[in-house]
Amino acid sequence: MTGTDTIPARGDETRAQLLDAALELFAREGFEAVTTRRLAAKAGANIAAIGYHFGGKRDLYRALLAQLVDDTESIFGPVIDRINADIAGARGNQAAMAAIVSGFVENLLHVFVASDFMRWRAPLVMREYFNPSEDFDILYEGRIEPLHRCLTAMVSAALDRDENDPSCAIRAHAIMGQIVVYGIARVVLWRRLGWENYTPEAIPLVAQEVRDSVLSSLHLPALSGDKVGETP
């Protein structure tokens, strides 16, 4: 192996380190508060590497949002495809719809409660929710809208309403909030119950309550058992 053979690998490593540094810093402090100097220092890279790999801080941020979409594709893509395929055959069958909804809830809870995957990704997304940047469409079109449309279709089938009825999207939004809050506001529940984290014993309790609440809101029968904590 020659010295030049290692250059692409080192370049890829530096690019990945810059993205990792950007994820934590932008999630913690927001885009405007973070300087390129701090990004480079956090990544252990030369400040010129940002321009070389991305073009500038804004381009690095755009690349980070695009990576967030890519990183979540393996989690949400198959779930969305499966649910969209299953809904047509389950419409009008309450037990089948309850199973579909329960599976959706379990997959999202796994991401937000039973894993550390969203530790910095969730705060970054929340910043975009509260104060959308000029790059919000990267997140919205790439991940948020497909997931929201899938949940809206599920609500439509469960309640036997036209999918274009605004009430379906509104109910879907409420359900999404019920699930996501256990990740973004976890410390509130931990403090309230004297927990230090989501233990293997705590996760089934959360799962059961969230599932029952969501199923009830859609007038579907409650299911027993727990699967959250398993890899989706």
Buried (B, 14 or more C-beta within 10 A) or exposed (E): EEEEEEEEEEEEEBBEBBBBBBBBBBBEEBBEEBEBEBBBEBBEBEBEBBBEBBEEBEBBBBBBBBBBBEEBBEBBEEBBEBBBEBBEEBBEEBEBBBBBBBBBBBBBBBBBBBBEBBEBBBBBBBBBBEEEBEBBEBBBEBBBEBBBBBBBBBBBBBBEEEBEBEEBBEBBBEBBEBBBBBBBEBEEBBEEEEBEEBEEEBBBEBBBEBBBBBBEBBEBEEBEEBBBBEEB
